[in-house]
Amino acid sequence: MKVRDVMMRTPASCSTDTNLAAAVEILWNRNCGFLPVVNAQGKVVGVATDRDICIALGTRNRLPGEITVGEVISGKLFACAPDDDVHTALATMAQEKVRRLPVIGSDGMLQGILSMDDAVLHAEASLPGKAVELSDEEVALTLRRLYQPKVPELLQKKIAVA
């Protein structure tokens, strides 16, 4: 099963110049918690989550209209392509501890969003003698890995030495 078979094809997005008040309005109107951020050429340069926005508003002592999305997005972008295997995308989500990935075409343009919600809705129960492309068990395992606390790298090294 490919990402294109599961992804949401009509994603909301914003630009780096969008202020947080406008970004929150988009999240509210589209009932989502994740916005891919595109540059002037329409290429994905990052993502803004409802959490990113909330932390920015709570820590910067500025009005939402004064802070741009470009100020709050992180430098890391985890994404997938429409032709990627959905299992590979789920592995990326689990490894990077993210519940949503922008789906980006080879041209760098936004094609959709793959979320854990999409995976849950497309998963099927495994039954003896019945092959399924995306099993309930795999989705549950991905969620378990995603929500497992991430041990800081320094602590991992100390544990390995001991």
Chimera marker file (.cmm) of the C-alpha trace (Angstrom):
<marker_set name="trace">
<marker id="1" x="0.000" y="0.000" z="0.000" r="1" g="1" b="0" radius="0.5"/>
<marker id="2" x="1.349" y="3.394" z="-0.983" r="1" g="1" b="0" radius="0.5"/>
<marker id="3" x="1.114" y="6.640" z="0.969" r="1" g="1" b="0" radius="0.5"/>
<marker id="4" x="-1.077" y="8.052" z="-1.841" r="1" g="1" b="0" radius="0.5"/>
<marker id="5" x="-3.692" y="5.372" z="-1.025" r="1" g="1" b="0" radius="0.5"/>
<marker id="6" x="-4.021" y="6.561" z="2.563" r="1" g="1" b="0" radius="0.5"/>
<marker id="7" x="-3.110" y="10.269" z="2.680" r="1" g="1" b="0" radius="0.5"/>
<marker id="8" x="-5.426" y="13.252" z="2.945" r="1" g="1" b="0" radius="0.5"/>
<marker id="9" x="-5.243" y="15.004" z="-0.421" r="1" g="1" b="0" radius="0.5"/>
<marker id="10" x="-6.572" y="18.469" z="0.402" r="1" g="1" b="0" radius="0.5"/>
<marker id="11" x="-4.216" y="19.818" z="3.045" r="1" g="1" b="0" radius="0.5"/>
<marker id="12" x="-4.297" y="23.274" z="4.506" r="1" g="1" b="0" radius="0.5"/>
<marker id="13" x="-0.970" y="25.084" z="4.496" r="1" g="1" b="0" radius="0.5"/>
<marker id="14" x="0.499" y="28.486" z="5.206" r="1" g="1" b="0" radius="0.5"/>
<marker id="15" x="3.613" y="30.503" z="4.434" r="1" g="1" b="0" radius="0.5"/>
<marker id="16" x="6.501" y="31.524" z="6.649" r="1" g="1" b="0" radius="0.5"/>
<marker id="17" x="5.060" y="35.064" z="6.637" r="1" g="1" b="0" radius="0.5"/>
<marker id="18" x="1.659" y="33.962" z="7.977" r="1" g="1" b="0" radius="0.5"/>
<marker id="19" x="1.136" y="35.353" z="11.465" r="1" g="1" b="0" radius="0.5"/>
<marker id="20" x="0.105" y="33.045" z="14.293" r="1" g="1" b="0" radius="0.5"/>
<marker id="21" x="-3.378" y="34.553" z="14.545" r="1" g="1" b="0" radius="0.5"/>
<marker id="22" x="-4.043" y="33.635" z="10.906" r="1" g="1" b="0" radius="0.5"/>
<marker id="23" x="-2.441" y="30.206" z="11.377" r="1" g="1" b="0" radius="0.5"/>
<marker id="24" x="-4.702" y="29.477" z="14.352" r="1" g="1" b="0" radius="0.5"/>
<marker id="25" x="-7.709" y="30.511" z="12.272" r="1" g="1" b="0" radius="0.5"/>
<marker id="26" x="-6.692" y="28.037" z="9.550" r="1" g="1" b="0" radius="0.5"/>
<marker id="27" x="-6.288" y="25.269" z="12.154" r="1" g="1" b="0" radius="0.5"/>
<marker id="28" x="-9.707" y="26.100" z="13.605" r="1" g="1" b="0" radius="0.5"/>
<marker id="29" x="-11.516" y="26.284" z="10.262" r="1" g="1" b="0" radius="0.5"/>
<marker id="30" x="-9.913" y="23.098" z="8.918" r="1" g="1" b="0" radius="0.5"/>
<marker id="31" x="-10.214" y="21.223" z="12.231" r="1" g="1" b="0" radius="0.5"/>
<marker id="32" x="-6.571" y="20.187" z="12.234" r="1" g="1" b="0" radius="0.5"/>
<marker id="33" x="-3.479" y="20.614" z="14.369" r="1" g="1" b="0" radius="0.5"/>
<marker id="34" x="-0.780" y="20.613" z="11.714" r="1" g="1" b="0" radius="0.5"/>
<marker id="35" x="0.120" y="23.039" z="8.940" r="1" g="1" b="0" radius="0.5"/>
<marker id="36" x="2.764" y="22.419" z="6.304" r="1" g="1" b="0" radius="0.5"/>
<marker id="37" x="4.664" y="25.656" z="5.696" r="1" g="1" b="0" radius="0.5"/>
<marker id="38" x="5.551" y="26.587" z="2.126" r="1" g="1" b="0" radius="0.5"/>
<marker id="39" x="7.918" y="29.201" z="0.721" r="1" g="1" b="0" radius="0.5"/>
<marker id="40" x="7.166" y="31.715" z="-2.046" r="1" g="1" b="0" radius="0.5"/>
<marker id="41" x="7.767" y="29.016" z="-4.687" r="1" g="1" b="0" radius="0.5"/>
<marker id="42" x="5.250" y="26.703" z="-2.996" r="1" g="1" b="0" radius="0.5"/>
<marker id="43" x="7.856" y="24.227" z="-1.732" r="1" g="1" b="0" radius="0.5"/>
<marker id="44" x="7.501" y="22.764" z="1.741" r="1" g="1" b="0" radius="0.5"/>
<marker id="45" x="10.056" y="24.234" z="4.142" r="1" g="1" b="0" radius="0.5"/>
<marker id="46" x="8.672" y="23.065" z="7.470" r="1" g="1" b="0" radius="0.5"/>
<marker id="47" x="5.589" y="22.399" z="9.544" r="1" g="1" b="0" radius="0.5"/>
<marker id="48" x="3.810" y="24.242" z="12.326" r="1" g="1" b="0" radius="0.5"/>
<marker id="49" x="1.805" y="22.301" z="14.873" r="1" g="1" b="0" radius="0.5"/>
<marker id="50" x="-0.803" y="23.550" z="17.292" r="1" g="1" b="0" radius="0.5"/>
<marker id="51" x="1.753" y="22.772" z="20.022" r="1" g="1" b="0" radius="0.5"/>
<marker id="52" x="4.445" y="24.894" z="18.322" r="1" g="1" b="0" radius="0.5"/>
<marker id="53" x="2.026" y="27.799" z="18.115" r="1" g="1" b="0" radius="0.5"/>
<marker id="54" x="0.809" y="27.419" z="21.693" r="1" g="1" b="0" radius="0.5"/>
<marker id="55" x="4.352" y="27.346" z="23.097" r="1" g="1" b="0" radius="0.5"/>
<marker id="56" x="5.337" y="30.377" z="21.020" r="1" g="1" b="0" radius="0.5"/>
<marker id="57" x="2.334" y="32.342" z="22.244" r="1" g="1" b="0" radius="0.5"/>
<marker id="58" x="2.996" y="31.376" z="25.841" r="1" g="1" b="0" radius="0.5"/>
<marker id="59" x="6.688" y="32.219" z="25.866" r="1" g="1" b="0" radius="0.5"/>
<marker id="60" x="7.240" y="35.266" z="23.661" r="1" g="1" b="0" radius="0.5"/>
<marker id="61" x="5.145" y="37.963" z="25.335" r="1" g="1" b="0" radius="0.5"/>
<marker id="62" x="3.936" y="39.196" z="21.931" r="1" g="1" b="0" radius="0.5"/>
<marker id="63" x="0.549" y="39.290" z="20.278" r="1" g="1" b="0" radius="0.5"/>
<marker id="64" x="-0.324" y="36.469" z="17.845" r="1" g="1" b="0" radius="0.5"/>
<marker id="65" x="-0.469" y="38.936" z="14.964" r="1" g="1" b="0" radius="0.5"/>
<marker id="66" x="3.124" y="39.980" z="15.656" r="1" g="1" b="0" radius="0.5"/>
<marker id="67" x="4.707" y="36.511" z="15.426" r="1" g="1" b="0" radius="0.5"/>
<marker id="68" x="5.175" y="34.767" z="12.089" r="1" g="1" b="0" radius="0.5"/>
<marker id="69" x="5.032" y="31.051" z="11.467" r="1" g="1" b="0" radius="0.5"/>
<marker id="70" x="8.583" y="31.283" z="10.155" r="1" g="1" b="0" radius="0.5"/>
<marker id="71" x="9.705" y="32.218" z="13.678" r="1" g="1" b="0" radius="0.5"/>
<marker id="72" x="8.282" y="29.070" z="15.272" r="1" g="1" b="0" radius="0.5"/>
<marker id="73" x="8.949" y="26.223" z="12.831" r="1" g="1" b="0" radius="0.5"/>
<marker id="74" x="11.845" y="23.946" z="13.653" r="1" g="1" b="0" radius="0.5"/>
<marker id="75" x="14.746" y="23.293" z="11.316" r="1" g="1" b="0" radius="0.5"/>
<marker id="76" x="13.865" y="19.605" z="11.047" r="1" g="1" b="0" radius="0.5"/>
<marker id="77" x="11.405" y="18.437" z="8.412" r="1" g="1" b="0" radius="0.5"/>
<marker id="78" x="10.242" y="14.830" z="8.361" r="1" g="1" b="0" radius="0.5"/>
<marker id="79" x="8.208" y="13.961" z="5.281" r="1" g="1" b="0" radius="0.5"/>
<marker id="80" x="7.292" y="11.225" z="2.854" r="1" g="1" b="0" radius="0.5"/>
<marker id="81" x="6.457" y="10.944" z="-0.842" r="1" g="1" b="0" radius="0.5"/>
<marker id="82" x="3.186" y="9.789" z="-2.426" r="1" g="1" b="0" radius="0.5"/>
<marker id="83" x="4.840" y="6.661" z="-3.847" r="1" g="1" b="0" radius="0.5"/>
<marker id="84" x="6.513" y="5.657" z="-0.567" r="1" g="1" b="0" radius="0.5"/>
<marker id="85" x="5.324" y="2.466" z="1.055" r="1" g="1" b="0" radius="0.5"/>
<marker id="86" x="2.965" y="3.339" z="3.920" r="1" g="1" b="0" radius="0.5"/>
<marker id="87" x="4.927" y="0.999" z="6.210" r="1" g="1" b="0" radius="0.5"/>
<marker id="88" x="8.074" y="3.047" z="5.616" r="1" g="1" b="0" radius="0.5"/>
<marker id="89" x="6.201" y="6.253" z="6.437" r="1" g="1" b="0" radius="0.5"/>
<marker id="90" x="4.864" y="4.704" z="9.651" r="1" g="1" b="0" radius="0.5"/>
<marker id="91" x="8.418" y="3.704" z="10.594" r="1" g="1" b="0" radius="0.5"/>
<marker id="92" x="9.512" y="7.332" z="10.085" r="1" g="1" b="0" radius="0.5"/>
<marker id="93" x="6.675" y="8.528" z="12.300" r="1" g="1" b="0" radius="0.5"/>
<marker id="94" x="7.617" y="6.081" z="15.052" r="1" g="1" b="0" radius="0.5"/>
<marker id="95" x="11.329" y="6.863" z="14.863" r="1" g="1" b="0" radius="0.5"/>
<marker id="96" x="10.907" y="10.637" z="14.801" r="1" g="1" b="0" radius="0.5"/>
<marker id="97" x="7.980" y="10.700" z="17.269" r="1" g="1" b="0" radius="0.5"/>
<marker id="98" x="5.627" y="12.578" z="14.929" r="1" g="1" b="0" radius="0.5"/>
<marker id="99" x="1.968" y="11.803" z="14.237" r="1" g="1" b="0" radius="0.5"/>
<marker id="100" x="1.768" y="13.545" z="10.873" r="1" g="1" b="0" radius="0.5"/>
<marker id="101" x="3.975" y="13.858" z="7.803" r="1" g="1" b="0" radius="0.5"/>
<marker id="102" x="3.639" y="16.226" z="4.880" r="1" g="1" b="0" radius="0.5"/>
<marker id="103" x="3.526" y="14.289" z="1.628" r="1" g="1" b="0" radius="0.5"/>
<marker id="104" x="5.884" y="15.995" z="-0.775" r="1" g="1" b="0" radius="0.5"/>
<marker id="105" x="6.247" y="15.358" z="-4.504" r="1" g="1" b="0" radius="0.5"/>
<marker id="106" x="9.603" y="15.092" z="-6.273" r="1" g="1" b="0" radius="0.5"/>
<marker id="107" x="9.222" y="18.775" z="-7.172" r="1" g="1" b="0" radius="0.5"/>
<marker id="108" x="9.133" y="19.746" z="-3.479" r="1" g="1" b="0" radius="0.5"/>
<marker id="109" x="5.454" y="20.682" z="-3.661" r="1" g="1" b="0" radius="0.5"/>
<marker id="110" x="2.875" y="19.645" z="-1.068" r="1" g="1" b="0" radius="0.5"/>
<marker id="111" x="0.729" y="16.717" z="-2.242" r="1" g="1" b="0" radius="0.5"/>
<marker id="112" x="-1.085" y="15.860" z="0.977" r="1" g="1" b="0" radius="0.5"/>
<marker id="113" x="-0.709" y="14.876" z="4.617" r="1" g="1" b="0" radius="0.5"/>
<marker id="114" x="-0.330" y="11.420" z="6.094" r="1" g="1" b="0" radius="0.5"/>
<marker id="115" x="-1.489" y="11.191" z="9.697" r="1" g="1" b="0" radius="0.5"/>
<marker id="116" x="-1.815" y="8.400" z="12.200" r="1" g="1" b="0" radius="0.5"/>
<marker id="117" x="-5.558" y="9.027" z="11.933" r="1" g="1" b="0" radius="0.5"/>
<marker id="118" x="-5.363" y="8.062" z="8.248" r="1" g="1" b="0" radius="0.5"/>
<marker id="119" x="-3.487" y="4.876" z="9.130" r="1" g="1" b="0" radius="0.5"/>
<marker id="120" x="-6.060" y="3.946" z="11.779" r="1" g="1" b="0" radius="0.5"/>
<marker id="121" x="-8.925" y="4.500" z="9.340" r="1" g="1" b="0" radius="0.5"/>
<marker id="122" x="-7.305" y="2.316" z="6.647" r="1" g="1" b="0" radius="0.5"/>
<marker id="123" x="-6.081" y="-0.501" z="8.893" r="1" g="1" b="0" radius="0.5"/>
<marker id="124" x="-7.762" y="-3.879" z="8.819" r="1" g="1" b="0" radius="0.5"/>
<marker id="125" x="-7.927" y="-6.737" z="11.270" r="1" g="1" b="0" radius="0.5"/>
<marker id="126" x="-5.635" y="-9.644" z="10.478" r="1" g="1" b="0" radius="0.5"/>
<marker id="127" x="-7.487" y="-12.910" z="10.217" r="1" g="1" b="0" radius="0.5"/>
<marker id="128" x="-6.048" y="-16.377" z="9.574" r="1" g="1" b="0" radius="0.5"/>
<marker id="129" x="-5.736" y="-16.890" z="5.834" r="1" g="1" b="0" radius="0.5"/>
<marker id="130" x="-6.522" y="-13.245" z="5.035" r="1" g="1" b="0" radius="0.5"/>
<marker id="131" x="-3.715" y="-10.984" z="3.862" r="1" g="1" b="0" radius="0.5"/>
<marker id="132" x="-4.078" y="-7.308" z="4.709" r="1" g="1" b="0" radius="0.5"/>
<marker id="133" x="-1.973" y="-4.423" z="3.434" r="1" g="1" b="0" radius="0.5"/>
<marker id="134" x="-2.085" y="-2.460" z="6.671" r="1" g="1" b="0" radius="0.5"/>
<marker id="135" x="-2.953" y="-4.329" z="9.853" r="1" g="1" b="0" radius="0.5"/>
<marker id="136" x="-4.468" y="-3.057" z="13.081" r="1" g="1" b="0" radius="0.5"/>
<marker id="137" x="-1.514" y="-4.612" z="14.871" r="1" g="1" b="0" radius="0.5"/>
<marker id="138" x="1.036" y="-2.652" z="12.841" r="1" g="1" b="0" radius="0.5"/>
<marker id="139" x="-0.774" y="0.629" z="13.478" r="1" g="1" b="0" radius="0.5"/>
<marker id="140" x="-1.000" y="-0.130" z="17.208" r="1" g="1" b="0" radius="0.5"/>
<marker id="141" x="2.714" y="-1.002" z="17.297" r="1" g="1" b="0" radius="0.5"/>
<marker id="142" x="3.562" y="2.254" z="15.514" r="1" g="1" b="0" radius="0.5"/>
<marker id="143" x="1.497" y="4.223" z="18.048" r="1" g="1" b="0" radius="0.5"/>
<marker id="144" x="3.203" y="2.393" z="20.911" r="1" g="1" b="0" radius="0.5"/>
<marker id="145" x="6.647" y="3.245" z="19.492" r="1" g="1" b="0" radius="0.5"/>
<marker id="146" x="5.593" y="6.816" z="18.785" r="1" g="1" b="0" radius="0.5"/>
<marker id="147" x="4.376" y="7.416" z="22.337" r="1" g="1" b="0" radius="0.5"/>
<marker id="148" x="7.278" y="5.623" z="24.024" r="1" g="1" b="0" radius="0.5"/>
<marker id="149" x="9.405" y="8.247" z="25.779" r="1" g="1" b="0" radius="0.5"/>
<marker id="150" x="12.500" y="9.266" z="23.858" r="1" g="1" b="0" radius="0.5"/>
<marker id="151" x="15.586" y="8.793" z="26.008" r="1" g="1" b="0" radius="0.5"/>
<marker id="152" x="18.032" y="11.701" z="25.618" r="1" g="1" b="0" radius="0.5"/>
<marker id="153" x="21.147" y="10.783" z="23.622" r="1" g="1" b="0" radius="0.5"/>
<marker id="154" x="23.515" y="11.521" z="26.507" r="1" g="1" b="0" radius="0.5"/>
<marker id="155" x="21.582" y="9.169" z="28.798" r="1" g="1" b="0" radius="0.5"/>
<marker id="156" x="21.596" y="6.461" z="26.105" r="1" g="1" b="0" radius="0.5"/>
<marker id="157" x="25.410" y="6.641" z="25.986" r="1" g="1" b="0" radius="0.5"/>
<marker id="158" x="25.656" y="6.330" z="29.770" r="1" g="1" b="0" radius="0.5"/>
<marker id="159" x="23.353" y="3.302" z="29.731" r="1" g="1" b="0" radius="0.5"/>
<marker id="160" x="25.386" y="1.668" z="26.953" r="1" g="1" b="0" radius="0.5"/>
<marker id="161" x="28.641" y="2.148" z="28.902" r="1" g="1" b="0" radius="0.5"/>
<marker id="162" x="27.240" y="0.718" z="32.141" r="1" g="1" b="0" radius="0.5"/>
<link id1="1" id2="2" r="1" g="1" b="0" radius="0.2"/>
<link id1="2" id2="3" r="1" g="1" b="0" radius="0.2"/>
<link id1="3" id2="4" r="1" g="1" b="0" radius="0.2"/>
<link id1="4" id2="5" r="1" g="1" b="0" radius="0.2"/>
<link id1="5" id2="6" r="1" g="1" b="0" radius="0.2"/>
<link id1="6" id2="7" r="1" g="1" b="0" radius="0.2"/>
<link id1="7" id2="8" r="1" g="1" b="0" radius="0.2"/>
<link id1="8" id2="9" r="1" g="1" b="0" radius="0.2"/>
<link id1="9" id2="10" r="1" g="1" b="0" radius="0.2"/>
<link id1="10" id2="11" r="1" g="1" b="0" radius="0.2"/>
<link id1="11" id2="12" r="1" g="1" b="0" radius="0.2"/>
<link id1="12" id2="13" r="1" g="1" b="0" radius="0.2"/>
<link id1="13" id2="14" r="1" g="1" b="0" radius="0.2"/>
<link id1="14" id2="15" r="1" g="1" b="0" radius="0.2"/>
<link id1="15" id2="16" r="1" g="1" b="0" radius="0.2"/>
<link id1="16" id2="17" r="1" g="1" b="0" radius="0.2"/>
<link id1="17" id2="18" r="1" g="1" b="0" radius="0.2"/>
<link id1="18" id2="19" r="1" g="1" b="0" radius="0.2"/>
<link id1="19" id2="20" r="1" g="1" b="0" radius="0.2"/>
<link id1="20" id2="21" r="1" g="1" b="0" radius="0.2"/>
<link id1="21" id2="22" r="1" g="1" b="0" radius="0.2"/>
<link id1="22" id2="23" r="1" g="1" b="0" radius="0.2"/>
<link id1="23" id2="24" r="1" g="1" b="0" radius="0.2"/>
<link id1="24" id2="25" r="1" g="1" b="0" radius="0.2"/>
<link id1="25" id2="26" r="1" g="1" b="0" radius="0.2"/>
<link id1="26" id2="27" r="1" g="1" b="0" radius="0.2"/>
<link id1="27" id2="28" r="1" g="1" b="0" radius="0.2"/>
<link id1="28" id2="29" r="1" g="1" b="0" radius="0.2"/>
<link id1="29" id2="30" r="1" g="1" b="0" radius="0.2"/>
<link id1="30" id2="31" r="1" g="1" b="0" radius="0.2"/>
<link id1="31" id2="32" r="1" g="1" b="0" radius="0.2"/>
<link id1="32" id2="33" r="1" g="1" b="0" radius="0.2"/>
<link id1="33" id2="34" r="1" g="1" b="0" radius="0.2"/>
<link id1="34" id2="35" r="1" g="1" b="0" radius="0.2"/>
<link id1="35" id2="36" r="1" g="1" b="0" radius="0.2"/>
<link id1="36" id2="37" r="1" g="1" b="0" radius="0.2"/>
<link id1="37" id2="38" r="1" g="1" b="0" radius="0.2"/>
<link id1="38" id2="39" r="1" g="1" b="0" radius="0.2"/>
<link id1="39" id2="40" r="1" g="1" b="0" radius="0.2"/>
<link id1="40" id2="41" r="1" g="1" b="0" radius="0.2"/>
<link id1="41" id2="42" r="1" g="1" b="0" radius="0.2"/>
<link id1="42" id2="43" r="1" g="1" b="0" radius="0.2"/>
<link id1="43" id2="44" r="1" g="1" b="0" radius="0.2"/>
<link id1="44" id2="45" r="1" g="1" b="0" radius="0.2"/>
<link id1="45" id2="46" r="1" g="1" b="0" radius="0.2"/>
<link id1="46" id2="47" r="1" g="1" b="0" radius="0.2"/>
<link id1="47" id2="48" r="1" g="1" b="0" radius="0.2"/>
<link id1="48" id2="49" r="1" g="1" b="0" radius="0.2"/>
<link id1="49" id2="50" r="1" g="1" b="0" radius="0.2"/>
<link id1="50" id2="51" r="1" g="1" b="0" radius="0.2"/>
<link id1="51" id2="52" r="1" g="1" b="0" radius="0.2"/>
<link id1="52" id2="53" r="1" g="1" b="0" radius="0.2"/>
<link id1="53" id2="54" r="1" g="1" b="0" radius="0.2"/>
<link id1="54" id2="55" r="1" g="1" b="0" radius="0.2"/>
<link id1="55" id2="56" r="1" g="1" b="0" radius="0.2"/>
<link id1="56" id2="57" r="1" g="1" b="0" radius="0.2"/>
<link id1="57" id2="58" r="1" g="1" b="0" radius="0.2"/>
<link id1="58" id2="59" r="1" g="1" b="0" radius="0.2"/>
<link id1="59" id2="60" r="1" g="1" b="0" radius="0.2"/>
<link id1="60" id2="61" r="1" g="1" b="0" radius="0.2"/>
<link id1="61" id2="62" r="1" g="1" b="0" radius="0.2"/>
<link id1="62" id2="63" r="1" g="1" b="0" radius="0.2"/>
<link id1="63" id2="64" r="1" g="1" b="0" radius="0.2"/>
<link id1="64" id2="65" r="1" g="1" b="0" radius="0.2"/>
<link id1="65" id2="66" r="1" g="1" b="0" radius="0.2"/>
<link id1="66" id2="67" r="1" g="1" b="0" radius="0.2"/>
<link id1="67" id2="68" r="1" g="1" b="0" radius="0.2"/>
<link id1="68" id2="69" r="1" g="1" b="0" radius="0.2"/>
<link id1="69" id2="70" r="1" g="1" b="0" radius="0.2"/>
<link id1="70" id2="71" r="1" g="1" b="0" radius="0.2"/>
<link id1="71" id2="72" r="1" g="1" b="0" radius="0.2"/>
<link id1="72" id2="73" r="1" g="1" b="0" radius="0.2"/>
<link id1="73" id2="74" r="1" g="1" b="0" radius="0.2"/>
<link id1="74" id2="75" r="1" g="1" b="0" radius="0.2"/>
<link id1="75" id2="76" r="1" g="1" b="0" radius="0.2"/>
<link id1="76" id2="77" r="1" g="1" b="0" radius="0.2"/>
<link id1="77" id2="78" r="1" g="1" b="0" radius="0.2"/>
<link id1="78" id2="79" r="1" g="1" b="0" radius="0.2"/>
<link id1="79" id2="80" r="1" g="1" b="0" radius="0.2"/>
<link id1="80" id2="81" r="1" g="1" b="0" radius="0.2"/>
<link id1="81" id2="82" r="1" g="1" b="0" radius="0.2"/>
<link id1="82" id2="83" r="1" g="1" b="0" radius="0.2"/>
<link id1="83" id2="84" r="1" g="1" b="0" radius="0.2"/>
<link id1="84" id2="85" r="1" g="1" b="0" radius="0.2"/>
<link id1="85" id2="86" r="1" g="1" b="0" radius="0.2"/>
<link id1="86" id2="87" r="1" g="1" b="0" radius="0.2"/>
<link id1="87" id2="88" r="1" g="1" b="0" radius="0.2"/>
<link id1="88" id2="89" r="1" g="1" b="0" radius="0.2"/>
<link id1="89" id2="90" r="1" g="1" b="0" radius="0.2"/>
<link id1="90" id2="91" r="1" g="1" b="0" radius="0.2"/>
<link id1="91" id2="92" r="1" g="1" b="0" radius="0.2"/>
<link id1="92" id2="93" r="1" g="1" b="0" radius="0.2"/>
<link id1="93" id2="94" r="1" g="1" b="0" radius="0.2"/>
<link id1="94" id2="95" r="1" g="1" b="0" radius="0.2"/>
<link id1="95" id2="96" r="1" g="1" b="0" radius="0.2"/>
<link id1="96" id2="97" r="1" g="1" b="0" radius="0.2"/>
<link id1="97" id2="98" r="1" g="1" b="0" radius="0.2"/>
<link id1="98" id2="99" r="1" g="1" b="0" radius="0.2"/>
<link id1="99" id2="100" r="1" g="1" b="0" radius="0.2"/>
<link id1="100" id2="101" r="1" g="1" b="0" radius="0.2"/>
<link id1="101" id2="102" r="1" g="1" b="0" radius="0.2"/>
<link id1="102" id2="103" r="1" g="1" b="0" radius="0.2"/>
<link id1="103" id2="104" r="1" g="1" b="0" radius="0.2"/>
<link id1="104" id2="105" r="1" g="1" b="0" radius="0.2"/>
<link id1="105" id2="106" r="1" g="1" b="0" radius="0.2"/>
<link id1="106" id2="107" r="1" g="1" b="0" radius="0.2"/>
<link id1="107" id2="108" r="1" g="1" b="0" radius="0.2"/>
<link id1="108" id2="109" r="1" g="1" b="0" radius="0.2"/>
<link id1="109" id2="110" r="1" g="1" b="0" radius="0.2"/>
<link id1="110" id2="111" r="1" g="1" b="0" radius="0.2"/>
<link id1="111" id2="112" r="1" g="1" b="0" radius="0.2"/>
<link id1="112" id2="113" r="1" g="1" b="0" radius="0.2"/>
<link id1="113" id2="114" r="1" g="1" b="0" radius="0.2"/>
<link id1="114" id2="115" r="1" g="1" b="0" radius="0.2"/>
<link id1="115" id2="116" r="1" g="1" b="0" radius="0.2"/>
<link id1="116" id2="117" r="1" g="1" b="0" radius="0.2"/>
<link id1="117" id2="118" r="1" g="1" b="0" radius="0.2"/>
<link id1="118" id2="119" r="1" g="1" b="0" radius="0.2"/>
<link id1="119" id2="120" r="1" g="1" b="0" radius="0.2"/>
<link id1="120" id2="121" r="1" g="1" b="0" radius="0.2"/>
<link id1="121" id2="122" r="1" g="1" b="0" radius="0.2"/>
<link id1="122" id2="123" r="1" g="1" b="0" radius="0.2"/>
<link id1="123" id2="124" r="1" g="1" b="0" radius="0.2"/>
<link id1="124" id2="125" r="1" g="1" b="0" radius="0.2"/>
<link id1="125" id2="126" r="1" g="1" b="0" radius="0.2"/>
<link id1="126" id2="127" r="1" g="1" b="0" radius="0.2"/>
<link id1="127" id2="128" r="1" g="1" b="0" radius="0.2"/>
<link id1="128" id2="129" r="1" g="1" b="0" radius="0.2"/>
<link id1="129" id2="130" r="1" g="1" b="0" radius="0.2"/>
<link id1="130" id2="131" r="1" g="1" b="0" radius="0.2"/>
<link id1="131" id2="132" r="1" g="1" b="0" radius="0.2"/>
<link id1="132" id2="133" r="1" g="1" b="0" radius="0.2"/>
<link id1="133" id2="134" r="1" g="1" b="0" radius="0.2"/>
<link id1="134" id2="135" r="1" g="1" b="0" radius="0.2"/>
<link id1="135" id2="136" r="1" g="1" b="0" radius="0.2"/>
<link id1="136" id2="137" r="1" g="1" b="0" radius="0.2"/>
<link id1="137" id2="138" r="1" g="1" b="0" radius="0.2"/>
<link id1="138" id2="139" r="1" g="1" b="0" radius="0.2"/>
<link id1="139" id2="140" r="1" g="1" b="0" radius="0.2"/>
<link id1="140" id2="141" r="1" g="1" b="0" radius="0.2"/>
<link id1="141" id2="142" r="1" g="1" b="0" radius="0.2"/>
<link id1="142" id2="143" r="1" g="1" b="0" radius="0.2"/>
<link id1="143" id2="144" r="1" g="1" b="0" radius="0.2"/>
<link id1="144" id2="145" r="1" g="1" b="0" radius="0.2"/>
<link id1="145" id2="146" r="1" g="1" b="0" radius="0.2"/>
<link id1="146" id2="147" r="1" g="1" b="0" radius="0.2"/>
<link id1="147" id2="148" r="1" g="1" b="0" radius="0.2"/>
<link id1="148" id2="149" r="1" g="1" b="0" radius="0.2"/>
<link id1="149" id2="150" r="1" g="1" b="0" radius="0.2"/>
<link id1="150" id2="151" r="1" g="1" b="0" radius="0.2"/>
<link id1="151" id2="152" r="1" g="1" b="0" radius="0.2"/>
<link id1="152" id2="153" r="1" g="1" b="0" radius="0.2"/>
<link id1="153" id2="154" r="1" g="1" b="0" radius="0.2"/>
<link id1="154" id2="155" r="1" g="1" b="0" radius="0.2"/>
<link id1="155" id2="156" r="1" g="1" b="0" radius="0.2"/>
<link id1="156" id2="157" r="1" g="1" b="0" radius="0.2"/>
<link id1="157" id2="158" r="1" g="1" b="0" radius="0.2"/>
<link id1="158" id2="159" r="1" g="1" b="0" radius="0.2"/>
<link id1="159" id2="160" r="1" g="1" b="0" radius="0.2"/>
<link id1="160" id2="161" r="1" g="1" b="0" radius="0.2"/>
<link id1="161" id2="162" r="1" g="1" b="0" radius="0.2"/>
</marker_set>
